[in-house]
């Protein structure tokens, strides 16, 4: 299981192309807590994280791109009419081949 640099770069570019865009961030503060949704605006993107400004409070927050891959944070972008989930690349799982059993003739 791995997250590749190219996947993070693609995600960073996708978010960077939407600076100033309204989004909804859904995150779970803990195992037993109900997920929270917050509306925000993408403020800036950096090498390993992006920063948002929350709309209802005068506060900023930052999120790692890896949080999106692991689905600990979900982002939905406003398209002018509705919010659509940000498409996140799937983490590629490398499959290993099982050893082939050989039958020997005696």
C-alpha positions in Angstrom: 0.0 0.0 0.0 1.5 3.3 -0.9 0.8 6.9 -1.7 3.0 8.1 -4.6 4.5 11.6 -5.0 2.8 12.0 -8.3 -0.6 11.3 -6.7 0.0 14.0 -4.1 1.2 16.4 -6.8 -2.0 15.7 -8.8 -4.1 16.3 -5.7 -2.2 19.5 -4.8 -2.7 20.8 -8.4 -6.4 20.0 -8.3 -6.8 21.9 -5.0 -4.5 24.7 -6.2 -6.7 25.3 -9.3 -9.6 26.0 -6.9 -8.1 28.6 -4.6 -10.9 30.9 -3.4 -13.5 28.1 -4.0 -16.1 27.3 -1.4 -15.7 23.8 0.1 -17.2 21.6 2.8 -14.7 19.7 5.0 -16.0 16.6 6.8 -13.7 15.3 9.5 -14.1 12.9 12.4 -12.6 14.3 15.6 -12.4 10.8 17.2 -13.6 7.2 17.0 -16.8 7.7 18.9 -17.6 11.3 17.9 -20.0 12.2 15.1 -18.2 13.6 12.0 -18.3 17.4 11.7 -18.9 19.4 8.6 -17.4 22.8 8.2 -17.8 25.3 5.3 -14.6 27.0 4.3 -12.7 28.7 1.4 -9.5 27.3 0.0 -6.9 30.0 0.9 -3.5 28.5 -0.2 -1.7 25.3 -1.1 1.7 24.3 0.0 4.1 21.4 -0.6 2.5 18.9 1.9 -0.7 20.7 3.1 -3.4 23.2 2.1 -4.9 26.0 4.2 -8.5 27.0 4.4 -10.4 29.9 6.0 -13.6 28.9 7.8 -16.7 30.9 6.9 -18.6 31.0 10.2 -15.7 31.8 12.4 -12.6 34.0 12.0 -10.2 31.1 11.9 -8.0 29.2 9.5 -7.2 25.5 9.4 -4.7 23.3 7.5 -5.0 19.8 6.2 -2.4 17.3 4.9 -3.0 15.8 1.4 -2.4 12.4 2.9 -5.5 12.9 5.1 -7.6 12.9 1.9 -6.0 9.7 0.7 -6.6 7.9 4.0 -10.1 9.4 4.1 -9.8 10.8 7.6 -10.9 14.1 6.0 -13.3 14.4 3.1 -13.6 17.5 0.9 -16.6 18.6 -1.3 -16.2 21.5 -3.7 -18.9 23.9 -4.7 -19.6 23.8 -8.4 -22.0 26.8 -8.6 -25.1 24.8 -7.8 -24.2 22.0 -5.4 -21.3 20.5 -3.6 -19.5 17.6 -5.3 -16.9 15.3 -3.5 -13.3 15.9 -4.5 -12.2 12.9 -6.5 -9.3 11.3 -4.7 -7.1 8.8 -6.3 -7.3 5.3 -4.9 -4.2 4.1 -3.0 -2.7 1.4 -5.1 -2.2 -1.9 -3.3 0.6 -4.0 -4.8 -0.4 -7.5 -5.3 2.1 -10.3 -4.9 1.9 -13.5 -6.8 1.4 -16.6 -4.7 4.0 -19.3 -5.3 3.0 -21.8 -7.9 2.9 -25.3 -6.5 4.6 -27.9 -8.6 3.8 -31.5 -8.6 6.7 -33.8 -9.0 6.2 -37.2 -10.6 7.8 -40.0 -8.6 
